[in-house]
Amino acid sequence: MNLRKALDKAKRERDSHGGGKGPLSPGASPSFPAARPGSDWHAPVYSESKTAAIDLETAVSNHCVALSADFAEVDYYKVLRTQLRQIGREKTWNTIMVTSVAPGEGKTVTAINLAATFAREYNQTVLLVDADLRRQSIHHYLGYPSSSGLRDYLEERVPMNDIITWPGIEKFTVISGGQPVHESAELMGSPRMQTLVAELKNRYADRYVIFDVPPVMGGADALTFAPLVDCIILVVGVGITRRQDLTQALEMLPQEKMAGFVLNQFNRATAHRYGH
Amino acid sequence: MEDTPLALGDYVDILNRRKWSLIIPSVLVVLVAGLVALLLPSIYKSSATILIEEQDIPADFVMSTVTGYAEQRIQSTQQRIMSTGRLVEIINRFNLYPEYKDRWTTEEIVEKMREDIHLDLISVDTIDRRTGRPTAATIAFTLSYEGKNAATVQRVTDTLVSLFLSENLEVRKRQTTETTEFLKEETDRVRAQLAELEEKITTFKAQHVNALPEMLQVNLQSLNSMETNLQRMDDQIRSLREREGYLETQLASIPKMEDPQKQRLKAAEIELVNLRSKFTDDYPDVKKLHLEIDELKKRMANKPDGGLEQPDNTAYITLAAQLSSTRAEIKSLLQQKTAMMEKAEDYRQRIETTPKIEQTYNALLVDRNNTQAKYEDLLRKAMEANVALGLEKEQKGERFTLIDPARLPEKPFKPNRLAISLIGVVLGIGAGVGFAALREFSDQSIHAPQDLARLSNLPLLVSIPTIMTPSDRRIRNRKRMLVGLVCVLACVAGILAFHFLVMDLDVFWAKLMRRLPPM
């Protein structure tokens, strides 16, 4: 107990010393290096995007730990990132759909952390798209207010640039927010969505676009959306996903796009943990 | 689907995953068992042992009229004691089962009491002397009663035992007396029957005294001898008749009368002739003879001729006498013969009727003999019963002796709190393990990478543990502390509530100590 308290205290001190002063400035965090001198790659300047400031404490308390450098769990996401890069390198995959079988398996947190981990790479920009049209939640997780999201673009109310938010993290942009919509599947399969995905995919070469899509069992959204992306990651929550549901979901999703599973909340007593 | 053997780590995982499924049912069951063990009321049991003593006098000498096995008698006595009326009386006397009085019917309370009374036979294995086979002989039995109050239990057992003993005595006495009386009545009845039969036989005999079967031989002999006699008589008659004929011929040739004057005349004439040859007529003698002859002639002429005169020929008379005696003899013999023949006819009649009579007579005799045998048998039995009655009166027969009176139970006999607690612990662990196993095996969710590998050949990109942020840890710690605090508070509140609402804690403690088995 004492040890834990001491650790917590140390972490808090580090937070207050490093980036705990509220919104992170792009260059402040050492884990998000700015454009390196001598490199011909420059971080894009999101002049066209809205700017928001994420609340790191809220984000961390929502388990979006990849935004901070203090958590050992980030290593798992680095493993995931490496795996995806290895799979995607040959096939020029850059639109990734993160979904799960049932709600509550941690796909949104996985999507955020994966996006943040990609953004840490020095020559990679990431766009995280909240494709859960019924319940926009990424901006809540990250702790910034947003009034427009994917729906507003799909219903042709606002241009695309107006919905992309730069939350103050280097090479990391987000589309999230707005009012919930009930006929989400129709919007997901609309031509405008196809156009959007195609545009996002081709706009920047070095950009990963990560879509947080509703669970397969929750509705038709995931199945409608699956053909539009390059690859699919299925988040499996330990003790949540039922075997038959998983089998069913795998049958419905296109096999050739399946990148693999992420086993979430896997607390194996005997498992070796890095750094602990 | 291949089954990979579970490694130790997998078990640890399962345990970790199902710890609450394991702990909560276990704790609940153990708690319930503990409560049951503590709260079950103490049941005391008091029992008395009664020895079955065989009769003192060997059964070869005196046969008891109380038959049946001791077990049967014990059971029947028990049934009699446990009749509703008696039990209700005992219940009222000792105020038993006050807690059920308001809720249960009398019938149910009596039924409960019947369940609380136990009668156990104590048997030993022996070898039956007659059959040589091993049997179990009941030598004693225990009568016990269970209840919540030690003193009452003892008193009720005492009452039951004394009831049992007196009931048994009464039953034996009644049985013996009844046997004796019954035998006596039966003997009297059979005796009357016998007398009646005897009477009948006597009358019958008197009626058919000559034709009785036992007289047949005599009758036959008599008839036989009579026939012989008759034959002899016939012979006699025949010979007498021959003699009669002979005498008759003889008699015919003999003159009836012998006249002396005629003979004198004849002789005088002859003398005259004789004299005349010598003398003349004038000779005196001749003259005298003449005169005499004349006189005789005159007298003979005067004398009327005919049978008026009695024969005087002696030969004739003798013969006639013989003849008449023979005739008289024949007559008497004929008379005798007639009488004899009548008699023989009578005898023949008797012999003819004998078979007819014999049937009835024999039936009567058989009846008489049977009744006689019955009577003798009954008489013997009645005497034996009388002896047995004496045996019972002297209490020398088989009897029940109280060798171990009901004692005041010091320790409750039920429930075995330790055993219940132990069973509770075992059951609790079983319930926990069972529940956890059920949860584990019925759980269809994915728990390990192997599960994924079995379902699909897609790669597992990464396994991420639950992310614990400092605030998560704080929340978790706070939650644990809160749960602990709530538990402690609940315990305290429960104890206080118990103290104020149910019973004082010191009283409860004392009760608890009393119930716990001494260590």
Chai-1 contact restraints between the chains, C-beta under 6 A:
chainA,res_idxA,chainB,res_idxB,connection_type,confidence,min_distance_angstrom,max_distance_angstrom,comment,restraint_id
A,D8,B,P470,contact,1.0,0.0,6.0,A-B,restraint_1
A,K11,B,P470,contact,1.0,0.0,6.0,A-B,restraint_2
A,V60,B,T469,contact,1.0,0.0,6.0,A-B,restraint_3
A,S61,B,T469,contact,1.0,0.0,6.0,A-B,restraint_4
A,S61,B,S471,contact,1.0,0.0,6.0,A-B,restraint_5
A,H63,B,I467,contact,1.0,0.0,6.0,A-B,restraint_6
A,V65,B,I467,contact,1.0,0.0,6.0,A-B,restraint_7
A,E73,B,I467,contact,1.0,0.0,6.0,A-B,restraint_8
A,Y76,B,V462,contact,1.0,0.0,6.0,A-B,restraint_9
A,Y76,B,I464,contact,1.0,0.0,6.0,A-B,restraint_10
A,V79,B,V462,contact,1.0,0.0,6.0,A-B,restraint_11
A,L80,B,L461,contact,1.0,0.0,6.0,A-B,restraint_12
A,L80,B,V462,contact,1.0,0.0,6.0,A-B,restraint_13
A,Q83,B,L461,contact,1.0,0.0,6.0,A-B,restraint_14
A,V236,B,I446,contact,1.0,0.0,6.0,A-B,restraint_15
A,V238,B,H447,contact,1.0,0.0,6.0,A-B,restraint_16
A,G239,B,S445,contact,1.0,0.0,6.0,A-B,restraint_17
A,T241,B,S445,contact,1.0,0.0,6.0,A-B,restraint_18
A,T241,B,I446,contact,1.0,0.0,6.0,A-B,restraint_19
A,R242,B,Q444,contact,1.0,0.0,6.0,A-B,restraint_20
A,R242,B,S445,contact,1.0,0.0,6.0,A-B,restraint_21
A,R243,B,Q444,contact,1.0,0.0,6.0,A-B,restraint_22
A,L246,B,L455,contact,1.0,0.0,6.0,A-B,restraint_23
A,T247,B,L455,contact,1.0,0.0,6.0,A-B,restraint_24
A,L250,B,S456,contact,1.0,0.0,6.0,A-B,restraint_25
A,M258,B,L458,contact,1.0,0.0,6.0,A-B,restraint_26
A,G260,B,L458,contact,1.0,0.0,6.0,A-B,restraint_27
A,G260,B,P459,contact,1.0,0.0,6.0,A-B,restraint_28
A,G260,B,L461,contact,1.0,0.0,6.0,A-B,restraint_29
A,F261,B,L452,contact,1.0,0.0,6.0,A-B,restraint_30
A,F261,B,L460,contact,1.0,0.0,6.0,A-B,restraint_31
A,V262,B,L461,contact,1.0,0.0,6.0,A-B,restraint_32
A,V262,B,V462,contact,1.0,0.0,6.0,A-B,restraint_33
A,L263,B,S463,contact,1.0,0.0,6.0,A-B,restraint_34
A,N264,B,I464,contact,1.0,0.0,6.0,A-B,restraint_35
A,Q265,B,T466,contact,1.0,0.0,6.0,A-B,restraint_36
A,F266,B,S463,contact,1.0,0.0,6.0,A-B,restraint_37
A,F266,B,P465,contact,1.0,0.0,6.0,A-B,restraint_38
A,N267,B,P465,contact,1.0,0.0,6.0,A-B,restraint_39
A,N267,B,T466,contact,1.0,0.0,6.0,A-B,restraint_40
A,R268,B,D13,contact,1.0,0.0,6.0,A-B,restraint_41
A,A269,B,V12,contact,1.0,0.0,6.0,A-B,restraint_42
A,A269,B,D13,contact,1.0,0.0,6.0,A-B,restraint_43
A,A269,B,N16,contact,1.0,0.0,6.0,A-B,restraint_44
A,T270,B,G9,contact,1.0,0.0,6.0,A-B,restraint_45
